[in-house]
């Protein structure tokens, strides 16, 4: 299955910092941690993501 052109992580990476500043004091630490985890998902920081067939590589 091909990767979608746009993912939630893409939106968070692009608009997250501005949104967090605008909502400072109204977002819980848990919510911020979840946003951060989504932002780093499938990035080089976590080793990336490679889709490959287990049988043929």
Secondary structure, 3 states (H helix, E strand, C coil): CCCCCCCHHHHHHHHHHHHHHHCCCCCCHHHHHHHHHHHHCCCHHHCCCCCCCCCCC
